[in-house]
Amino acid sequence: MVQKAKILLVDDRPENLLALEAILSALDQTLVRASSGEEALKALLTDDFAVILLDVQMPGMDGFETAAHIKRRERTRDIPIIFLTAINHGPHHTFRGYAAGAVDYISKPFDPWVLRAKVSVFVELYMKNCQLREQAALLRLQLEGGAGRTAVGDAQEPTGLLAELSARLAAVEEQAEALSKQLDDDSADAAAVATAAHLERKLTGLRRALDALEPGTDSGTATLPTQN
C-alpha cells in the first residue's frame, strides 16, 4: 500500500481551509489543517509534508514570519511553500514572499484547477524522493552485506535481490522521466524543475552504485548518492 503524502493547509479562517480541502480532495492525499503560524510549526515538528499552503495575512504570526521559522529549521527548510494572499501590494509585496522562501505566490481568488495542478507537481516530486530513499536504504543494506561476505571469503552474489532492486529503481526512473517531461511541457515553476533535476541526479548516482554490485565488479568500491 502506497503511503499518502501530507499537505499542510495554514489559514486563520475556517471557511478558507474548507475551500482548500474541497479543491485538493481530488488529489487523494492527507490534508492537515493549521489555523495559525504557531499551530503550523507544531505540526511540522512531528510530521513530514510534501508542500505547505500558507496564508499571508494572519493575526499574530503572519505568513512571512511563519515561513522564516520553517526555513530556519533543518528538518523543514526544503519543504515547498505556496503563499496564498487576498491582497496585492505590487511587485515589492510579491518579492517579499519569494524572499521568505516561497516557491509560488498566488493571489485570491485563484483558479482551483491551477492551484490543484501546482500542488500535484510537488506531491509527485515528494513521492519520488520517498521512493528513492527506500531504494537507497535497500542498496545500503546490500552494500554492507557484500562487504561482510567479502571479509569471510564468500563470493556468492544474491542475484535475486539485485534483480528486484534494479526493477524497483527502473520503475522510479521511468516515473521521474515522465514527470520531467510533464514539467517541460507545462512550463512549470523553476523551483519544481530544479527539484526534478536534483531527483534525476540522485537516481543516476543510485543506478551507478547498483550497477557496481553486479557480479564481476568490486562491491566494496560502490558508494551511495547523498540523500539530501
DRENDRENKE-349631 format. One record per residue (C-alpha): residue number from 0; residue in three letters; x, y, z. Coordinates in nm, 2 decimals. Layout:
! DRENDRENKE-349631
{site NUM, "ALA", {X, Y, Z}}
...
This chain:
! DRENDRENKE-349631
{site 0, "MET", {0.00, 0.00, 0.00}}
{site 1, "VAL", {0.14, 0.34, -0.11}}
{site 2, "GLN", {0.16, 0.58, 0.18}}
{site 3, "LYS", {-0.01, 0.91, 0.11}}
{site 4, "ALA", {0.17, 1.24, 0.12}}
{site 5, "LYS", {0.07, 1.51, 0.38}}
{site 6, "ILE", {-0.02, 1.86, 0.26}}
{site 7, "LEU", {-0.03, 2.14, 0.53}}
{site 8, "LEU", {-0.30, 2.40, 0.49}}
{site 9, "VAL", {-0.24, 2.71, 0.70}}
{site 10, "ASP", {-0.52, 2.98, 0.73}}
{site 11, "ASP", {-0.68, 3.15, 1.02}}
{site 12, "ARG", {-1.03, 3.14, 0.85}}
{site 13, "PRO", {-1.21, 2.81, 0.87}}
{site 14, "GLU", {-1.40, 2.88, 0.55}}
{site 15, "ASN", {-1.08, 2.92, 0.36}}
{site 16, "LEU", {-0.95, 2.59, 0.50}}
{site 17, "LEU", {-1.27, 2.42, 0.40}}
{site 18, "ALA", {-1.24, 2.56, 0.04}}
{site 19, "LEU", {-0.88, 2.44, 0.01}}
{site 20, "GLU", {-0.98, 2.09, 0.13}}
{site 21, "ALA", {-1.26, 2.09, -0.13}}
{site 22, "ILE", {-1.01, 2.18, -0.41}}
{site 23, "LEU", {-0.74, 1.94, -0.31}}
{site 24, "SER", {-0.95, 1.64, -0.21}}
{site 25, "ALA", {-0.93, 1.51, -0.57}}
{site 26, "LEU", {-0.55, 1.45, -0.51}}
{site 27, "ASP", {-0.64, 1.18, -0.26}}
{site 28, "GLN", {-0.36, 1.28, -0.02}}
{site 29, "THR", {-0.37, 1.36, 0.36}}
{site 30, "LEU", {-0.47, 1.72, 0.42}}
{site 31, "VAL", {-0.37, 1.87, 0.76}}
{site 32, "ARG", {-0.52, 2.19, 0.89}}
{site 33, "ALA", {-0.35, 2.46, 1.09}}
{site 34, "SER", {-0.53, 2.78, 1.19}}
{site 35, "SER", {-0.22, 2.98, 1.28}}
{site 36, "GLY", {0.15, 3.00, 1.22}}
{site 37, "GLU", {0.22, 2.86, 1.57}}
{site 38, "GLU", {-0.01, 2.56, 1.50}}
{site 39, "ALA", {0.17, 2.50, 1.17}}
{site 40, "LEU", {0.51, 2.50, 1.33}}
{site 41, "LYS", {0.39, 2.24, 1.59}}
{site 42, "ALA", {0.26, 2.02, 1.31}}
{site 43, "LEU", {0.60, 2.04, 1.13}}
{site 44, "LEU", {0.78, 1.91, 1.44}}
{site 45, "THR", {0.63, 1.56, 1.41}}
{site 46, "ASP", {0.52, 1.51, 1.05}}
{site 47, "ASP", {0.68, 1.53, 0.71}}
{site 48, "PHE", {0.49, 1.73, 0.44}}
{site 49, "ALA", {0.51, 1.74, 0.07}}
{site 50, "VAL", {0.41, 2.10, 0.04}}
{site 51, "ILE", {0.27, 2.39, 0.25}}
{site 52, "LEU", {-0.01, 2.62, 0.15}}
{site 53, "LEU", {0.04, 2.93, 0.37}}
{site 54, "ASP", {-0.19, 3.23, 0.41}}
{site 55, "VAL", {0.00, 3.56, 0.42}}
{site 56, "GLN", {-0.25, 3.76, 0.63}}
{site 57, "MET", {-0.30, 3.60, 0.98}}
{site 58, "PRO", {-0.32, 3.76, 1.32}}
{site 59, "GLY", {-0.02, 3.72, 1.54}}
{site 60, "MET", {0.25, 3.53, 1.34}}
{site 61, "ASP", {0.18, 3.61, 0.98}}
{site 62, "GLY", {0.27, 3.40, 0.68}}
{site 63, "PHE", {0.61, 3.57, 0.62}}
{site 64, "GLU", {0.72, 3.51, 0.98}}
{site 65, "THR", {0.59, 3.16, 0.97}}
{site 66, "ALA", {0.79, 3.09, 0.65}}
{site 67, "ALA", {1.10, 3.23, 0.81}}
{site 68, "HIS", {1.08, 2.99, 1.10}}
{site 69, "ILE", {1.02, 2.70, 0.86}}
{site 70, "LYS", {1.32, 2.78, 0.65}}
{site 71, "ARG", {1.55, 2.81, 0.96}}
{site 72, "ARG", {1.48, 2.46, 1.07}}
{site 73, "GLU", {1.69, 2.19, 0.91}}
{site 74, "ARG", {1.41, 1.94, 0.91}}
{site 75, "THR", {1.17, 2.17, 0.72}}
{site 76, "ARG", {1.38, 2.41, 0.52}}
{site 77, "ASP", {1.33, 2.22, 0.19}}
{site 78, "ILE", {0.95, 2.18, 0.21}}
{site 79, "PRO", {0.80, 2.39, -0.08}}
{site 80, "ILE", {0.58, 2.68, 0.04}}
{site 81, "ILE", {0.30, 2.83, -0.17}}
{site 82, "PHE", {0.18, 3.16, -0.04}}
{site 83, "LEU", {-0.19, 3.25, -0.07}}
{site 84, "THR", {-0.30, 3.61, -0.02}}
{site 85, "ALA", {-0.61, 3.81, -0.06}}
{site 86, "ILE", {-0.42, 4.14, -0.10}}
{site 87, "ASN", {-0.17, 4.26, -0.36}}
{site 88, "HIS", {0.06, 4.55, -0.29}}
{site 89, "GLY", {0.25, 4.51, -0.61}}
{site 90, "PRO", {0.59, 4.37, -0.70}}
{site 91, "HIS", {0.75, 4.46, -0.37}}
{site 92, "HIS", {0.50, 4.25, -0.17}}
{site 93, "THR", {0.54, 3.96, -0.41}}
{site 94, "PHE", {0.92, 3.98, -0.39}}
{site 95, "ARG", {0.89, 3.96, -0.01}}
{site 96, "GLY", {0.71, 3.63, -0.05}}
{site 97, "TYR", {0.98, 3.48, -0.26}}
{site 98, "ALA", {1.25, 3.62, -0.03}}
{site 99, "ALA", {1.08, 3.44, 0.26}}
{site 100, "GLY", {1.13, 3.11, 0.07}}
{site 101, "ALA", {0.81, 3.06, -0.12}}
{site 102, "VAL", {0.82, 2.86, -0.44}}
{site 103, "ASP", {0.50, 3.03, -0.56}}
{site 104, "TYR", {0.28, 3.33, -0.47}}
{site 105, "ILE", {-0.09, 3.31, -0.56}}
{site 106, "SER", {-0.35, 3.59, -0.51}}
{site 107, "LYS", {-0.71, 3.51, -0.41}}
{site 108, "PRO", {-0.94, 3.44, -0.57}}
{site 109, "PHE", {-0.74, 3.18, -0.75}}
{site 110, "ASP", {-0.82, 2.92, -1.02}}
{site 111, "PRO", {-0.89, 2.60, -0.83}}
{site 112, "TRP", {-0.76, 2.39, -1.12}}
{site 113, "VAL", {-0.43, 2.58, -1.14}}
{site 114, "LEU", {-0.38, 2.55, -0.76}}
{site 115, "ARG", {-0.45, 2.18, -0.77}}
{site 116, "ALA", {-0.21, 2.13, -1.06}}
{site 117, "LYS", {0.07, 2.32, -0.89}}
{site 118, "VAL", {0.02, 2.12, -0.56}}
{site 119, "SER", {0.01, 1.79, -0.75}}
{site 120, "VAL", {0.36, 1.86, -0.90}}
{site 121, "PHE", {0.52, 1.89, -0.56}}
{site 122, "VAL", {0.33, 1.59, -0.43}}
{site 123, "GLU", {0.47, 1.38, -0.72}}
{site 124, "LEU", {0.82, 1.51, -0.65}}
{site 125, "TYR", {0.78, 1.42, -0.28}}
{site 126, "MET", {0.66, 1.07, -0.36}}
{site 127, "LYS", {0.95, 1.01, -0.60}}
{site 128, "ASN", {1.20, 1.13, -0.33}}
{site 129, "CYS", {1.04, 0.89, -0.08}}
{site 130, "GLN", {1.08, 0.60, -0.32}}
{site 131, "LEU", {1.44, 0.70, -0.39}}
{site 132, "ARG", {1.52, 0.70, -0.02}}
{site 133, "GLU", {1.37, 0.35, 0.01}}
{site 134, "GLN", {1.58, 0.22, -0.27}}
{site 135, "ALA", {1.89, 0.38, -0.12}}
{site 136, "ALA", {1.82, 0.21, 0.21}}
{site 137, "LEU", {1.79, -0.13, 0.04}}
{site 138, "LEU", {2.10, -0.07, -0.16}}
{site 139, "ARG", {2.29, 0.03, 0.15}}
{site 140, "LEU", {2.20, -0.30, 0.32}}
{site 141, "GLN", {2.31, -0.48, 0.01}}
{site 142, "LEU", {2.65, -0.30, 0.02}}
{site 143, "GLU", {2.70, -0.37, 0.38}}
{site 144, "GLY", {2.61, -0.74, 0.33}}
{site 145, "GLY", {2.85, -0.76, 0.03}}
{site 146, "ALA", {3.13, -0.62, 0.25}}
{site 147, "GLY", {3.06, -0.88, 0.52}}
{site 148, "ARG", {3.07, -1.16, 0.27}}
{site 149, "THR", {3.40, -1.04, 0.12}}
{site 150, "ALA", {3.55, -1.04, 0.47}}
{site 151, "VAL", {3.47, -1.41, 0.52}}
{site 152, "GLY", {3.56, -1.51, 0.17}}
{site 153, "ASP", {3.21, -1.58, 0.05}}
{site 154, "ALA", {3.19, -1.45, -0.31}}
{site 155, "GLN", {2.83, -1.56, -0.38}}
{site 156, "GLU", {2.61, -1.27, -0.50}}
{site 157, "PRO", {2.24, -1.26, -0.41}}
{site 158, "THR", {2.13, -1.21, -0.77}}
{site 159, "GLY", {1.76, -1.23, -0.69}}
{site 160, "LEU", {1.78, -0.92, -0.46}}
{site 161, "LEU", {1.99, -0.73, -0.71}}
{site 162, "ALA", {1.73, -0.80, -0.98}}
{site 163, "GLU", {1.45, -0.68, -0.75}}
{site 164, "LEU", {1.63, -0.36, -0.66}}
{site 165, "SER", {1.71, -0.30, -1.03}}
{site 166, "ALA", {1.34, -0.35, -1.13}}
{site 167, "ARG", {1.22, -0.12, -0.85}}
{site 168, "LEU", {1.47, 0.15, -0.94}}
{site 169, "ALA", {1.38, 0.12, -1.31}}
{site 170, "ALA", {1.01, 0.19, -1.22}}
{site 171, "VAL", {1.11, 0.51, -1.03}}
{site 172, "GLU", {1.34, 0.62, -1.31}}
{site 173, "GLU", {1.06, 0.58, -1.56}}
{site 174, "GLN", {0.82, 0.78, -1.34}}
{site 175, "ALA", {1.07, 1.05, -1.28}}
{site 176, "GLU", {1.14, 1.08, -1.66}}
{site 177, "ALA", {0.77, 1.12, -1.73}}
{site 178, "LEU", {0.74, 1.38, -1.46}}
{site 179, "SER", {1.03, 1.58, -1.60}}
{site 180, "LYS", {0.87, 1.57, -1.95}}
{site 181, "GLN", {0.54, 1.70, -1.80}}
{site 182, "LEU", {0.72, 1.99, -1.63}}
{site 183, "ASP", {0.89, 2.08, -1.95}}
{site 184, "ASP", {0.56, 2.06, -2.15}}
{site 185, "ASP", {0.38, 2.28, -1.89}}
{site 186, "SER", {0.65, 2.54, -1.85}}
{site 187, "ALA", {0.64, 2.47, -1.48}}
{site 188, "ASP", {0.78, 2.68, -1.19}}
{site 189, "ALA", {1.16, 2.70, -1.19}}
{site 190, "ALA", {1.16, 2.55, -0.83}}
{site 191, "ALA", {0.98, 2.24, -0.94}}
{site 192, "VAL", {1.20, 2.19, -1.25}}
{site 193, "ALA", {1.51, 2.23, -1.03}}
{site 194, "THR", {1.38, 1.98, -0.78}}
{site 195, "ALA", {1.31, 1.73, -1.05}}
{site 196, "ALA", {1.66, 1.77, -1.19}}
{site 197, "HIS", {1.80, 1.71, -0.84}}
{site 198, "LEU", {1.59, 1.39, -0.82}}
{site 199, "GLU", {1.72, 1.27, -1.15}}
{site 200, "ARG", {2.08, 1.33, -1.04}}
{site 201, "LYS", {2.03, 1.12, -0.73}}
{site 202, "LEU", {1.86, 0.84, -0.94}}
{site 203, "THR", {2.17, 0.84, -1.16}}
{site 204, "GLY", {2.40, 0.80, -0.86}}
{site 205, "LEU", {2.19, 0.52, -0.72}}
{site 206, "ARG", {2.19, 0.34, -1.05}}
{site 207, "ARG", {2.57, 0.36, -1.08}}
{site 208, "ALA", {2.60, 0.22, -0.72}}
{site 209, "LEU", {2.36, -0.06, -0.80}}
{site 210, "ASP", {2.54, -0.15, -1.13}}
{site 211, "ALA", {2.87, -0.17, -0.93}}
{site 212, "LEU", {2.72, -0.46, -0.73}}
{site 213, "GLU", {2.67, -0.68, -1.04}}
{site 214, "PRO", {2.87, -1.00, -1.05}}
{site 215, "GLY", {3.22, -0.94, -1.16}}
{site 216, "THR", {3.25, -0.59, -1.01}}
{site 217, "ASP", {3.41, -0.48, -0.68}}
{site 218, "SER", {3.11, -0.41, -0.45}}
{site 219, "GLY", {3.35, -0.26, -0.19}}
{site 220, "THR", {3.41, 0.04, -0.42}}
{site 221, "ALA", {3.04, 0.13, -0.47}}
{site 222, "THR", {2.92, 0.44, -0.30}}
{site 223, "LEU", {2.57, 0.57, -0.24}}
{site 224, "PRO", {2.44, 0.91, -0.35}}
{site 225, "THR", {2.40, 1.16, -0.07}}
{site 226, "GLN", {2.03, 1.18, 0.04}}
{site 227, "ASN", {1.95, 1.55, 0.08}}
